[in-house]
Amino acid sequence: MKHTIEAFNKRTARLVFEIPVPDGNIERLRIIMHWVNPEDEIFGYDLDQEQIKQLEALIGRAFYDSKYDFQMGCHGSE
């Protein structure tokens, strides 16, 4: 599975950008996202401020902007 951080315009609800979470980070994602069961990893989730901070540290890139709502998405492997 490929996980992505998705940013949606708060006004229009349109997807503005996606940031892929680099492979090899599933254990860290489980901690950040509070995933307990394997099936937890396949759904989409709203991200809170603390999760956003931790994800920025994980990927080494600041992406937060108050104009957007953020979600964690999951997509099938390519």
N, CA, C, O and CB atoms as a CASP TS submission, in Angstrom:
PFRMAT TS
TARGET T0000
AUTHOR 0000-0000-0000
METHOD Language model
MODEL 1
PARENT N/A
ATOM      1  N   MET     1       0.829  -1.188   0.000  1.00  0.00           N
ATOM      2  CA  MET     1       0.000   0.000   0.000  1.00  0.00           C
ATOM      3  C   MET     1       0.873   1.250   0.000  1.00  0.00           C
ATOM      4  O   MET     1       1.936   1.293   0.619  1.00  0.00           O
ATOM      5  CB  MET     1      -0.943  -0.001   1.208  1.00  0.00           C
ATOM      6  N   LYS     2       0.401   2.243  -0.697  1.00  0.00           N
ATOM      7  CA  LYS     2       1.066   3.545  -0.728  1.00  0.00           C
ATOM      8  C   LYS     2       0.215   4.522   0.074  1.00  0.00           C
ATOM      9  O   LYS     2      -0.988   4.640  -0.156  1.00  0.00           O
ATOM     10  CB  LYS     2       1.277   4.052  -2.203  1.00  0.00           C
ATOM     11  N   HIS     3       0.837   5.211   1.005  1.00  0.00           N
ATOM     12  CA  HIS     3       0.130   6.212   1.804  1.00  0.00           C
ATOM     13  C   HIS     3       0.526   7.603   1.327  1.00  0.00           C
ATOM     14  O   HIS     3       1.686   7.859   1.006  1.00  0.00           O
ATOM     15  CB  HIS     3       0.441   6.042   3.318  1.00  0.00           C
ATOM     16  N   THR     4      -0.451   8.489   1.286  1.00  0.00           N
ATOM     17  CA  THR     4      -0.203   9.863   0.869  1.00  0.00           C
ATOM     18  C   THR     4      -0.879  10.822   1.833  1.00  0.00           C
ATOM     19  O   THR     4      -1.928  10.529   2.407  1.00  0.00           O
ATOM     20  CB  THR     4      -0.701  10.100  -0.570  1.00  0.00           C
ATOM     21  N   ILE     5      -0.248  11.971   1.992  1.00  0.00           N
ATOM     22  CA  ILE     5      -0.837  13.076   2.729  1.00  0.00           C
ATOM     23  C   ILE     5      -1.562  13.911   1.686  1.00  0.00           C
ATOM     24  O   ILE     5      -0.963  14.348   0.704  1.00  0.00           O
ATOM     25  CB  ILE     5       0.250  13.921   3.532  1.00  0.00           C
ATOM     26  N   GLU     6      -2.846  14.131   1.901  1.00  0.00           N
ATOM     27  CA  GLU     6      -3.677  14.831   0.927  1.00  0.00           C
ATOM     28  C   GLU     6      -4.151  16.155   1.516  1.00  0.00           C
ATOM     29  O   GLU     6      -4.608  16.213   2.657  1.00  0.00           O
ATOM     30  CB  GLU     6      -4.884  13.959   0.503  1.00  0.00           C
ATOM     31  N   ALA     7      -4.038  17.210   0.725  1.00  0.00           N
ATOM     32  CA  ALA     7      -4.470  18.542   1.157  1.00  0.00           C
ATOM     33  C   ALA     7      -5.688  18.958   0.343  1.00  0.00           C
ATOM     34  O   ALA     7      -5.654  18.948  -0.888  1.00  0.00           O
ATOM     35  CB  ALA     7      -3.321  19.584   1.002  1.00  0.00           C
ATOM     36  N   PHE     8      -6.756  19.322   1.031  1.00  0.00           N
ATOM     37  CA  PHE     8      -8.001  19.724   0.391  1.00  0.00           C
ATOM     38  C   PHE     8      -8.309  21.181   0.721  1.00  0.00           C
ATOM     39  O   PHE     8      -8.190  21.609   1.870  1.00  0.00           O
ATOM     40  CB  PHE     8      -9.162  18.810   0.834  1.00  0.00           C
ATOM     41  N   ASN     9      -8.704  21.931  -0.293  1.00  0.00           N
ATOM     42  CA  ASN     9      -9.111  23.315  -0.100  1.00  0.00           C
ATOM     43  C   ASN     9     -10.324  23.338   0.826  1.00  0.00           C
ATOM     44  O   ASN     9     -11.319  22.664   0.558  1.00  0.00           O
ATOM     45  CB  ASN     9      -9.430  24.005  -1.462  1.00  0.00           C
ATOM     46  N   LYS    10     -10.252  24.101   1.902  1.00  0.00           N
ATOM     47  CA  LYS    10     -11.351  24.157   2.870  1.00  0.00           C
ATOM     48  C   LYS    10     -12.628  24.730   2.265  1.00  0.00           C
ATOM     49  O   LYS    10     -13.731  24.354   2.662  1.00  0.00           O
ATOM     50  CB  LYS    10     -10.941  24.986   4.072  1.00  0.00           C
ATOM     51  N   ARG    11     -12.481  25.627   1.321  1.00  0.00           N
ATOM     52  CA  ARG    11     -13.642  26.286   0.733  1.00  0.00           C
ATOM     53  C   ARG    11     -14.328  25.431  -0.323  1.00  0.00           C
ATOM     54  O   ARG    11     -15.557  25.362  -0.372  1.00  0.00           O
ATOM     55  CB  ARG    11     -13.232  27.604   0.127  1.00  0.00           C
ATOM     56  N   THR    12     -13.534  24.779  -1.169  1.00  0.00           N
ATOM     57  CA  THR    12     -14.102  24.028  -2.295  1.00  0.00           C
ATOM     58  C   THR    12     -14.091  22.517  -2.087  1.00  0.00           C
ATOM     59  O   THR    12     -14.766  21.789  -2.814  1.00  0.00           O
ATOM     60  CB  THR    12     -13.347  24.357  -3.551  1.00  0.00           C
ATOM     61  N   ALA    13     -13.337  22.043  -1.106  1.00  0.00           N
ATOM     62  CA  ALA    13     -13.156  20.613  -0.825  1.00  0.00           C
ATOM     63  C   ALA    13     -12.424  19.881  -1.951  1.00  0.00           C
ATOM     64  O   ALA    13     -12.440  18.652  -2.009  1.00  0.00           O
ATOM     65  CB  ALA    13     -14.508  19.956  -0.589  1.00  0.00           C
ATOM     66  N   ARG    14     -11.790  20.628  -2.835  1.00  0.00           N
ATOM     67  CA  ARG    14     -11.021  20.007  -3.922  1.00  0.00           C
ATOM     68  C   ARG    14      -9.627  19.631  -3.442  1.00  0.00           C
ATOM     69  O   ARG    14      -9.016  20.323  -2.627  1.00  0.00           O
ATOM     70  CB  ARG    14     -10.927  20.956  -5.136  1.00  0.00           C
ATOM     71  N   LEU    15      -9.145  18.514  -3.973  1.00  0.00           N
ATOM     72  CA  LEU    15      -7.784  18.084  -3.682  1.00  0.00           C
ATOM     73  C   LEU    15      -6.817  19.058  -4.340  1.00  0.00           C
ATOM     74  O   LEU    15      -6.897  19.298  -5.545  1.00  0.00           O
ATOM     75  CB  LEU    15      -7.535  16.627  -4.177  1.00  0.00           C
ATOM     76  N   VAL    16      -5.907  19.617  -3.554  1.00  0.00           N
ATOM     77  CA  VAL    16      -4.956  20.607  -4.056  1.00  0.00           C
ATOM     78  C   VAL    16      -3.597  19.966  -4.323  1.00  0.00           C
ATOM     79  O   VAL    16      -2.977  20.214  -5.358  1.00  0.00           O
ATOM     80  CB  VAL    16      -4.808  21.765  -3.056  1.00  0.00           C
ATOM     81  N   PHE    17      -3.142  19.142  -3.383  1.00  0.00           N
ATOM     82  CA  PHE    17      -1.877  18.441  -3.601  1.00  0.00           C
ATOM     83  C   PHE    17      -1.808  17.193  -2.737  1.00  0.00           C
ATOM     84  O   PHE    17      -2.531  17.046  -1.751  1.00  0.00           O
ATOM     85  CB  PHE    17      -0.685  19.362  -3.300  1.00  0.00           C
ATOM     86  N   GLU    18      -0.911  16.297  -3.144  1.00  0.00           N
ATOM     87  CA  GLU    18      -0.639  15.064  -2.412  1.00  0.00           C
ATOM     88  C   GLU    18       0.862  14.954  -2.183  1.00  0.00           C
ATOM     89  O   GLU    18       1.665  15.360  -3.023  1.00  0.00           O
ATOM     90  CB  GLU    18      -1.179  13.819  -3.181  1.00  0.00           C
ATOM     91  N   ILE    19       1.221  14.402  -1.039  1.00  0.00           N
ATOM     92  CA  ILE    19       2.627  14.152  -0.734  1.00  0.00           C
ATOM     93  C   ILE    19       2.750  12.672  -0.391  1.00  0.00           C
ATOM     94  O   ILE    19       2.147  12.215   0.580  1.00  0.00           O
ATOM     95  CB  ILE    19       3.146  15.070   0.450  1.00  0.00           C
ATOM     96  N   PRO    20       3.516  11.918  -1.166  1.00  0.00           N
ATOM     97  CA  PRO    20       3.679  10.504  -0.836  1.00  0.00           C
ATOM     98  C   PRO    20       4.529  10.325   0.420  1.00  0.00           C
ATOM     99  O   PRO    20       5.521  11.025   0.621  1.00  0.00           O
ATOM    100  CB  PRO    20       4.312   9.753  -2.012  1.00  0.00           C
ATOM    101  N   VAL    21       4.127   9.386   1.248  1.00  0.00           N
ATOM    102  CA  VAL    21       4.945   9.014   2.400  1.00  0.00           C
ATOM    103  C   VAL    21       5.964   8.001   1.877  1.00  0.00           C
ATOM    104  O   VAL    21       5.578   6.984   1.302  1.00  0.00           O
ATOM    105  CB  VAL    21       4.066   8.416   3.599  1.00  0.00           C
ATOM    106  N   PRO    22       7.246   8.264   2.068  1.00  0.00           N
ATOM    107  CA  PRO    22       8.263   7.351   1.535  1.00  0.00           C
ATOM    108  C   PRO    22       8.093   5.921   2.056  1.00  0.00           C
ATOM    109  O   PRO    22       7.722   5.701   3.209  1.00  0.00           O
ATOM    110  CB  PRO    22       9.654   7.862   1.890  1.00  0.00           C
ATOM    111  N   ASP    23       8.371   4.965   1.182  1.00  0.00           N
ATOM    112  CA  ASP    23       8.323   3.551   1.560  1.00  0.00           C
ATOM    113  C   ASP    23       9.216   3.297   2.768  1.00  0.00           C
ATOM    114  O   ASP    23      10.181   4.021   3.014  1.00  0.00           O
ATOM    115  CB  ASP    23       8.753   2.656   0.378  1.00  0.00           C
ATOM    116  N   GLY    24       8.876   2.266   3.506  1.00  0.00           N
ATOM    117  CA  GLY    24       9.690   1.875   4.651  1.00  0.00           C
ATOM    118  C   GLY    24       9.326   2.569   5.950  1.00  0.00           C
ATOM    119  O   GLY    24      10.051   2.450   6.938  1.00  0.00           O
ATOM    120  N   ASN    25       8.209   3.295   5.965  1.00  0.00           N
ATOM    121  CA  ASN    25       7.815   4.051   7.160  1.00  0.00           C
ATOM    122  C   ASN    25       6.533   3.547   7.811  1.00  0.00           C
ATOM    123  O   ASN    25       5.917   4.269   8.595  1.00  0.00           O
ATOM    124  CB  ASN    25       7.646   5.495   6.806  1.00  0.00           C
ATOM    125  N   ILE    26       6.122   2.319   7.500  1.00  0.00           N
ATOM    126  CA  ILE    26       4.835   1.845   8.008  1.00  0.00           C
ATOM    127  C   ILE    26       4.809   1.755   9.534  1.00  0.00           C
ATOM    128  O   ILE    26       3.786   2.060  10.146  1.00  0.00           O
ATOM    129  CB  ILE    26       4.513   0.488   7.412  1.00  0.00           C
ATOM    130  N   GLU    27       5.896   1.350  10.148  1.00  0.00           N
ATOM    131  CA  GLU    27       5.902   1.257  11.620  1.00  0.00           C
ATOM    132  C   GLU    27       5.718   2.631  12.252  1.00  0.00           C
ATOM    133  O   GLU    27       4.977   2.772  13.225  1.00  0.00           O
ATOM    134  CB  GLU    27       7.217   0.620  12.119  1.00  0.00           C
ATOM    135  N   ARG    28       6.375   3.624  11.716  1.00  0.00           N
ATOM    136  CA  ARG    28       6.235   5.000  12.234  1.00  0.00           C
ATOM    137  C   ARG    28       4.821   5.520  11.965  1.00  0.00           C
ATOM    138  O   ARG    28       4.240   6.193  12.815  1.00  0.00           O
ATOM    139  CB  ARG    28       7.292   5.949  11.585  1.00  0.00           C
ATOM    140  N   LEU    29       4.263   5.214  10.786  1.00  0.00           N
ATOM    141  CA  LEU    29       2.893   5.628  10.480  1.00  0.00           C
ATOM    142  C   LEU    29       1.905   5.011  11.463  1.00  0.00           C
ATOM    143  O   LEU    29       0.966   5.675  11.901  1.00  0.00           O
ATOM    144  CB  LEU    29       2.521   5.236   9.044  1.00  0.00           C
ATOM    145  N   ARG    30       2.110   3.762  11.805  1.00  0.00           N
ATOM    146  CA  ARG    30       1.214   3.102  12.767  1.00  0.00           C
ATOM    147  C   ARG    30       1.191   3.852  14.094  1.00  0.00           C
ATOM    148  O   ARG    30       0.140   3.978  14.723  1.00  0.00           O
ATOM    149  CB  ARG    30       1.648   1.642  12.996  1.00  0.00           C
ATOM    150  N   ILE    31       2.335   4.343  14.513  1.00  0.00           N
ATOM    151  CA  ILE    31       2.410   5.098  15.770  1.00  0.00           C
ATOM    152  C   ILE    31       1.727   6.457  15.620  1.00  0.00           C
ATOM    153  O   ILE    31       0.897   6.831  16.449  1.00  0.00           O
ATOM    154  CB  ILE    31       3.883   5.285  16.204  1.00  0.00           C
ATOM    155  N   ILE    32       2.073   7.188  14.573  1.00  0.00           N
ATOM    156  CA  ILE    32       1.508   8.526  14.349  1.00  0.00           C
ATOM    157  C   ILE    32      -0.013   8.471  14.206  1.00  0.00           C
ATOM    158  O   ILE    32      -0.730   9.308  14.755  1.00  0.00           O
ATOM    159  CB  ILE    32       2.128   9.164  13.095  1.00  0.00           C
ATOM    160  N   MET    33      -0.493   7.472  13.461  1.00  0.00           N
ATOM    161  CA  MET    33      -1.917   7.382  13.145  1.00  0.00           C
ATOM    162  C   MET    33      -2.717   6.581  14.179  1.00  0.00           C
ATOM    163  O   MET    33      -3.943   6.507  14.089  1.00  0.00           O
ATOM    164  CB  MET    33      -2.090   6.758  11.784  1.00  0.00           C
ATOM    165  N   HIS    34      -2.034   5.984  15.157  1.00  0.00           N
ATOM    166  CA  HIS    34      -2.694   5.174  16.191  1.00  0.00           C
ATOM    167  C   HIS    34      -3.405   3.968  15.586  1.00  0.00           C
ATOM    168  O   HIS    34      -4.488   3.582  16.026  1.00  0.00           O
ATOM    169  CB  HIS    34      -3.697   6.029  16.979  1.00  0.00           C
ATOM    170  N   TRP    35      -2.778   3.381  14.571  1.00  0.00           N
ATOM    171  CA  TRP    35      -3.333   2.185  13.950  1.00  0.00           C
ATOM    172  C   TRP    35      -2.997   0.975  14.800  1.00  0.00           C
ATOM    173  O   TRP    35      -1.845   0.790  15.194  1.00  0.00           O
ATOM    174  CB  TRP    35      -2.801   2.007  12.513  1.00  0.00           C
ATOM    175  N   VAL    36      -3.990   0.154  15.084  1.00  0.00           N
ATOM    176  CA  VAL    36      -3.808  -1.031  15.906  1.00  0.00           C
ATOM    177  C   VAL    36      -3.944  -2.304  15.070  1.00  0.00           C
ATOM    178  O   VAL    36      -3.153  -3.237  15.209  1.00  0.00           O
ATOM    179  CB  VAL    36      -4.818  -1.039  17.054  1.00  0.00           C
ATOM    180  N   ASN    37      -4.944  -2.328  14.212  1.00  0.00           N
ATOM    181  CA  ASN    37      -5.238  -3.504  13.395  1.00  0.00           C
ATOM    182  C   ASN    37      -4.739  -3.305  11.969  1.00  0.00           C
ATOM    183  O   ASN    37      -4.706  -2.173  11.485  1.00  0.00           O
ATOM    184  CB  ASN    37      -6.748  -3.799  13.394  1.00  0.00           C
ATOM    185  N   PRO    38      -4.351  -4.379  11.289  1.00  0.00           N
ATOM    186  CA  PRO    38      -3.862  -4.242   9.906  1.00  0.00           C
ATOM    187  C   PRO    38      -4.848  -3.519   8.987  1.00  0.00           C
ATOM    188  O   PRO    38      -4.437  -2.749   8.119  1.00  0.00           O
ATOM    189  CB  PRO    38      -3.561  -5.610   9.332  1.00  0.00           C
ATOM    190  N   GLU    39      -6.134  -3.760   9.174  1.00  0.00           N
ATOM    191  CA  GLU    39      -7.123  -3.113   8.302  1.00  0.00           C
ATOM    192  C   GLU    39      -7.220  -1.605   8.543  1.00  0.00           C
ATOM    193  O   GLU    39      -7.761  -0.887   7.702  1.00  0.00           O
ATOM    194  CB  GLU    39      -8.489  -3.749   8.509  1.00  0.00           C
ATOM    195  N   ASP    40      -6.710  -1.115   9.665  1.00  0.00           N
ATOM    196  CA  ASP    40      -6.711   0.326   9.929  1.00  0.00           C
ATOM    197  C   ASP    40      -5.914   1.084   8.871  1.00  0.00           C
ATOM    198  O   ASP    40      -6.191   2.253   8.599  1.00  0.00           O
ATOM    199  CB  ASP    40      -6.136   0.613  11.322  1.00  0.00           C
ATOM    200  N   GLU    41      -4.935   0.425   8.280  1.00  0.00           N
ATOM    201  CA  GLU    41      -4.010   1.069   7.343  1.00  0.00           C
ATOM    202  C   GLU    41      -4.614   1.342   5.970  1.00  0.00           C
ATOM    203  O   GLU    41      -4.001   2.041   5.163  1.00  0.00           O
ATOM    204  CB  GLU    41      -2.792   0.218   7.179  1.00  0.00           C
ATOM    205  N   ILE    42      -5.802   0.808   5.684  1.00  0.00           N
ATOM    206  CA  ILE    42      -6.340   0.926   4.325  1.00  0.00           C
ATOM    207  C   ILE    42      -7.411   2.003   4.176  1.00  0.00           C
ATOM    208  O   ILE    42      -7.953   2.181   3.085  1.00  0.00           O
ATOM    209  CB  ILE    42      -6.911  -0.391   3.897  1.00  0.00           C
ATOM    210  N   PHE    43      -7.718   2.709   5.228  1.00  0.00           N
ATOM    211  CA  PHE    43      -8.760   3.731   5.173  1.00  0.00           C
ATOM    212  C   PHE    43      -8.155   5.133   5.101  1.00  0.00           C
ATOM    213  O   PHE    43      -6.949   5.305   5.275  1.00  0.00           O
ATOM    214  CB  PHE    43      -9.681   3.617   6.391  1.00  0.00           C
ATOM    215  N   GLY    44      -8.993   6.120   4.848  1.00  0.00           N
ATOM    216  CA  GLY    44      -8.575   7.515   4.877  1.00  0.00           C
ATOM    217  C   GLY    44      -8.891   8.111   6.238  1.00  0.00           C
ATOM    218  O   GLY    44      -9.880   7.743   6.872  1.00  0.00           O
ATOM    219  N   TYR    45      -8.044   9.036   6.685  1.00  0.00           N
ATOM    220  CA  TYR    45      -8.213   9.630   8.009  1.00  0.00           C
ATOM    221  C   TYR    45      -7.930  11.121   7.973  1.00  0.00           C
ATOM    222  O   TYR    45      -7.002  11.571   7.301  1.00  0.00           O
ATOM    223  CB  TYR    45      -7.298   8.947   9.025  1.00  0.00           C
ATOM    224  N   ASP    46      -8.745  11.893   8.709  1.00  0.00           N
ATOM    225  CA  ASP    46      -8.434  13.297   8.923  1.00  0.00           C
ATOM    226  C   ASP    46      -7.193  13.380   9.805  1.00  0.00           C
ATOM    227  O   ASP    46      -6.999  12.557  10.699  1.00  0.00           O
ATOM    228  CB  ASP    46      -9.638  14.055   9.569  1.00  0.00           C
ATOM    229  N   LEU    47      -6.358  14.378   9.544  1.00  0.00           N
ATOM    230  CA  LEU    47      -5.137  14.570  10.327  1.00  0.00           C
ATOM    231  C   LEU    47      -5.303  15.751  11.278  1.00  0.00           C
ATOM    232  O   LEU    47      -5.812  16.803  10.890  1.00  0.00           O
ATOM    233  CB  LEU    47      -3.922  14.794   9.398  1.00  0.00           C
ATOM    234  N   ASP    48      -4.873  15.573  12.518  1.00  0.00           N
ATOM    235  CA  ASP    48      -4.900  16.682  13.471  1.00  0.00           C
ATOM    236  C   ASP    48      -3.529  17.368  13.480  1.00  0.00           C
ATOM    237  O   ASP    48      -2.594  16.911  12.822  1.00  0.00           O
ATOM    238  CB  ASP    48      -5.282  16.178  14.905  1.00  0.00           C
ATOM    239  N   GLN    49      -3.423  18.455  14.223  1.00  0.00           N
ATOM    240  CA  GLN    49      -2.191  19.254  14.242  1.00  0.00           C
ATOM    241  C   GLN    49      -0.978  18.434  14.687  1.00  0.00           C
ATOM    242  O   GLN    49       0.101  18.554  14.106  1.00  0.00           O
ATOM    243  CB  GLN    49      -2.362  20.458  15.165  1.00  0.00           C
ATOM    244  N   GLU    50      -1.155  17.613  15.703  1.00  0.00           N
ATOM    245  CA  GLU    50      -0.035  16.810  16.207  1.00  0.00           C
ATOM    246  C   GLU    50       0.423  15.797  15.160  1.00  0.00           C
ATOM    247  O   GLU    50       1.623  15.603  14.967  1.00  0.00           O
ATOM    248  CB  GLU    50      -0.433  16.085  17.506  1.00  0.00           C
ATOM    249  N   GLN    51      -0.519  15.157  14.490  1.00  0.00           N
ATOM    250  CA  GLN    51      -0.155  14.205  13.434  1.00  0.00           C
ATOM    251  C   GLN    51       0.559  14.919  12.287  1.00  0.00           C
ATOM    252  O   GLN    51       1.520  14.393  11.726  1.00  0.00           O
ATOM    253  CB  GLN    51      -1.410  13.474  12.906  1.00  0.00           C
ATOM    254  N   ILE    52       0.092  16.108  11.946  1.00  0.00           N
ATOM    255  CA  ILE    52       0.737  16.876  10.876  1.00  0.00           C
ATOM    256  C   ILE    52       2.183  17.185  11.247  1.00  0.00           C
ATOM    257  O   ILE    52       3.079  17.015  10.420  1.00  0.00           O
ATOM    258  CB  ILE    52      -0.037  18.185  10.598  1.00  0.00           C
ATOM    259  N   LYS    53       2.422  17.634  12.470  1.00  0.00           N
ATOM    260  CA  LYS    53       3.795  17.928  12.915  1.00  0.00           C
ATOM    261  C   LYS    53       4.680  16.690  12.821  1.00  0.00           C
ATOM    262  O   LYS    53       5.814  16.765  12.347  1.00  0.00           O
ATOM    263  CB  LYS    53       3.793  18.460  14.361  1.00  0.00           C
ATOM    264  N   GLN    54       4.163  15.565  13.269  1.00  0.00           N
ATOM    265  CA  GLN    54       4.940  14.323  13.233  1.00  0.00           C
ATOM    266  C   GLN    54       5.197  13.867  11.799  1.00  0.00           C
ATOM    267  O   GLN    54       6.278  13.363  11.492  1.00  0.00           O
ATOM    268  CB  GLN    54       4.214  13.220  14.009  1.00  0.00           C
ATOM    269  N   LEU    55       4.222  14.039  10.930  1.00  0.00           N
ATOM    270  CA  LEU    55       4.405  13.660   9.526  1.00  0.00           C
ATOM    271  C   LEU    55       5.400  14.581   8.827  1.00  0.00           C
ATOM    272  O   LEU    55       6.185  14.128   7.995  1.00  0.00           O
ATOM    273  CB  LEU    55       3.063  13.686   8.788  1.00  0.00           C
ATOM    274  N   GLU    56       5.372  15.864   9.157  1.00  0.00           N
ATOM    275  CA  GLU    56       6.366  16.782   8.595  1.00  0.00           C
ATOM    276  C   GLU    56       7.774  16.352   8.994  1.00  0.00           C
ATOM    277  O   GLU    56       8.692  16.386   8.175  1.00  0.00           O
ATOM    278  CB  GLU    56       6.096  18.228   9.062  1.00  0.00           C
ATOM    279  N   ALA    57       7.942  15.949  10.252  1.00  0.00           N
ATOM    280  CA  ALA    57       9.254  15.478  10.713  1.00  0.00           C
ATOM    281  C   ALA    57       9.638  14.177  10.014  1.00  0.00           C
ATOM    282  O   ALA    57      10.799  13.982   9.654  1.00  0.00           O
ATOM    283  CB  ALA    57       9.250  15.275  12.241  1.00  0.00           C
ATOM    284  N   LEU    58       8.681  13.305   9.825  1.00  0.00           N
ATOM    285  CA  LEU    58       8.946  12.016   9.185  1.00  0.00           C
ATOM    286  C   LEU    58       9.418  12.176   7.747  1.00  0.00           C
ATOM    287  O   LEU    58      10.373  11.522   7.327  1.00  0.00           O
ATOM    288  CB  LEU    58       7.702  11.152   9.219  1.00  0.00           C
ATOM    289  N   ILE    59       8.752  13.041   6.995  1.00  0.00           N
ATOM    290  CA  ILE    59       9.108  13.173   5.577  1.00  0.00           C
ATOM    291  C   ILE    59      10.149  14.263   5.328  1.00  0.00           C
ATOM    292  O   ILE    59      10.670  14.386   4.220  1.00  0.00           O
ATOM    293  CB  ILE    59       7.867  13.466   4.761  1.00  0.00           C
ATOM    294  N   GLY    60      10.452  15.058   6.365  1.00  0.00           N
ATOM    295  CA  GLY    60      11.477  16.089   6.216  1.00  0.00           C
ATOM    296  C   GLY    60      11.040  17.271   5.385  1.00  0.00           C
ATOM    297  O   GLY    60      11.843  17.893   4.689  1.00  0.00           O
ATOM    298  N   ARG    61       9.751  17.577   5.465  1.00  0.00           N
ATOM    299  CA  ARG    61       9.204  18.669   4.652  1.00  0.00           C
ATOM    300  C   ARG    61       8.019  19.301   5.375  1.00  0.00           C
ATOM    301  O   ARG    61       7.122  18.599   5.841  1.00  0.00           O
ATOM    302  CB  ARG    61       8.774  18.154   3.246  1.00  0.00           C
ATOM    303  N   ALA    62       8.020  20.620   5.465  1.00  0.00           N
ATOM    304  CA  ALA    62       6.873  21.336   6.027  1.00  0.00           C
ATOM    305  C   ALA    62       5.821  21.494   4.933  1.00  0.00           C
ATOM    306  O   ALA    62       6.136  21.895   3.813  1.00  0.00           O
ATOM    307  CB  ALA    62       7.298  22.733   6.605  1.00  0.00           C
ATOM    308  N   PHE    63       4.581  21.180   5.265  1.00  0.00           N
ATOM    309  CA  PHE    63       3.517  21.296   4.268  1.00  0.00           C
ATOM    310  C   PHE    63       2.263  21.960   4.823  1.00  0.00           C
ATOM    311  O   PHE    63       1.366  22.299   4.051  1.00  0.00           O
ATOM    312  CB  PHE    63       3.167  19.931   3.728  1.00  0.00           C
ATOM    313  N   TYR    64       2.172  22.154   6.130  1.00  0.00           N
ATOM    314  CA  TYR    64       0.950  22.691   6.719  1.00  0.00           C
ATOM    315  C   TYR    64       0.649  24.090   6.203  1.00  0.00           C
ATOM    316  O   TYR    64       1.537  24.935   6.089  1.00  0.00           O
ATOM    317  CB  TYR    64       1.061  22.711   8.236  1.00  0.00           C
ATOM    318  N   ASP    65      -0.604  24.313   5.899  1.00  0.00           N
ATOM    319  CA  ASP    65      -1.123  25.629   5.530  1.00  0.00           C
ATOM    320  C   ASP    65      -2.566  25.653   6.016  1.00  0.00           C
ATOM    321  O   ASP    65      -3.326  24.724   5.742  1.00  0.00           O
ATOM    322  CB  ASP    65      -1.016  25.906   3.959  1.00  0.00           C
ATOM    323  N   SER    66      -2.946  26.688   6.724  1.00  0.00           N
ATOM    324  CA  SER    66      -4.284  26.759   7.317  1.00  0.00           C
ATOM    325  C   SER    66      -5.404  26.815   6.279  1.00  0.00           C
ATOM    326  O   SER    66      -6.574  26.671   6.635  1.00  0.00           O
ATOM    327  CB  SER    66      -4.376  27.966   8.212  1.00  0.00           C
ATOM    328  N   LYS    67      -5.072  27.020   5.009  1.00  0.00           N
ATOM    329  CA  LYS    67      -6.089  27.040   3.946  1.00  0.00           C
ATOM    330  C   LYS    67      -6.629  25.650   3.637  1.00  0.00           C
ATOM    331  O   LYS    67      -7.651  25.507   2.966  1.00  0.00           O
ATOM    332  CB  LYS    67      -5.512  27.653   2.680  1.00  0.00           C
ATOM    333  N   TYR    68      -5.929  24.621   4.133  1.00  0.00           N
ATOM    334  CA  TYR    68      -6.253  23.257   3.730  1.00  0.00           C
ATOM    335  C   TYR    68      -6.649  22.370   4.902  1.00  0.00           C
ATOM    336  O   TYR    68      -6.205  22.559   6.035  1.00  0.00           O
ATOM    337  CB  TYR    68      -5.082  22.647   3.014  1.00  0.00           C
ATOM    338  N   ASP    69      -7.501  21.395   4.590  1.00  0.00           N
ATOM    339  CA  ASP    69      -7.766  20.272   5.485  1.00  0.00           C
ATOM    340  C   ASP    69      -6.873  19.135   5.009  1.00  0.00           C
ATOM    341  O   ASP    69      -6.700  18.938   3.806  1.00  0.00           O
ATOM    342  CB  ASP    69      -9.303  19.858   5.491  1.00  0.00           C
ATOM    343  N   PHE    70      -6.311  18.390   5.946  1.00  0.00           N
ATOM    344  CA  PHE    70      -5.370  17.332   5.589  1.00  0.00           C
ATOM    345  C   PHE    70      -5.908  15.966   5.976  1.00  0.00           C
ATOM    346  O   PHE    70      -6.539  15.789   7.018  1.00  0.00           O
ATOM    347  CB  PHE    70      -4.022  17.570   6.260  1.00  0.00           C
ATOM    348  N   GLN    71      -5.639  15.008   5.103  1.00  0.00           N
ATOM    349  CA  GLN    71      -6.022  13.622   5.342  1.00  0.00           C
ATOM    350  C   GLN    71      -4.877  12.693   4.969  1.00  0.00           C
ATOM    351  O   GLN    71      -4.020  13.025   4.150  1.00  0.00           O
ATOM    352  CB  GLN    71      -7.291  13.259   4.547  1.00  0.00           C
ATOM    353  N   MET    72      -4.887  11.524   5.593  1.00  0.00           N
ATOM    354  CA  MET    72      -3.982  10.449   5.206  1.00  0.00           C
ATOM    355  C   MET    72      -4.778   9.531   4.295  1.00  0.00           C
ATOM    356  O   MET    72      -5.840   9.039   4.676  1.00  0.00           O
ATOM    357  CB  MET    72      -3.401   9.675   6.462  1.00  0.00           C
ATOM    358  N   GLY    73      -4.267   9.302   3.096  1.00  0.00           N
ATOM    359  CA  GLY    73      -4.929   8.420   2.151  1.00  0.00           C
ATOM    360  C   GLY    73      -4.115   7.163   1.918  1.00  0.00           C
ATOM    361  O   GLY    73      -2.911   7.130   2.171  1.00  0.00           O
ATOM    362  N   CYS    74      -4.777   6.142   1.438  1.00  0.00           N
ATOM    363  CA  CYS    74      -4.120   4.873   1.141  1.00  0.00           C
ATOM    364  C   CYS    74      -4.541   4.441  -0.257  1.00  0.00           C
ATOM    365  O   CYS    74      -5.723   4.466  -0.601  1.00  0.00           O
ATOM    366  CB  CYS    74      -4.478   3.779   2.205  1.00  0.00           C
ATOM    367  N   HIS    75      -3.562   4.046  -1.050  1.00  0.00           N
ATOM    368  CA  HIS    75      -3.816   3.635  -2.426  1.00  0.00           C
ATOM    369  C   HIS    75      -3.096   2.323  -2.684  1.00  0.00           C
ATOM    370  O   HIS    75      -2.060   2.049  -2.078  1.00  0.00           O
ATOM    371  CB  HIS    75      -3.360   4.725  -3.435  1.00  0.00           C
ATOM    372  N   GLY    76      -3.636   1.521  -3.572  1.00  0.00           N
ATOM    373  CA  GLY    76      -3.004   0.254  -3.914  1.00  0.00           C
ATOM    374  C   GLY    76      -1.609   0.449  -4.459  1.00  0.00           C
ATOM    375  O   GLY    76      -1.302   1.486  -5.046  1.00  0.00           O
ATOM    376  N   SER    77      -0.766  -0.546  -4.266  1.00  0.00           N
ATOM    377  CA  SER    77       0.609  -0.494  -4.773  1.00  0.00           C
ATOM    378  C   SER    77       0.604  -0.476  -6.289  1.00  0.00           C
ATOM    379  O   SER    77      -0.273  -1.039  -6.944  1.00  0.00           O
ATOM    380  CB  SER    77       1.433  -1.691  -4.256  1.00  0.00           C
ATOM    381  N   GLU    78       1.612   0.189  -6.818  1.00  0.00           N
ATOM    382  CA  GLU    78       1.716   0.273  -8.279  1.00  0.00           C
ATOM    383  C   GLU    78       2.521  -0.874  -8.808  1.00  0.00           C
ATOM    384  O   GLU    78       2.722  -0.980 -10.018  1.00  0.00           O
ATOM    385  CB  GLU    78       2.342   1.593  -8.713  1.00  0.00           C
TER
END
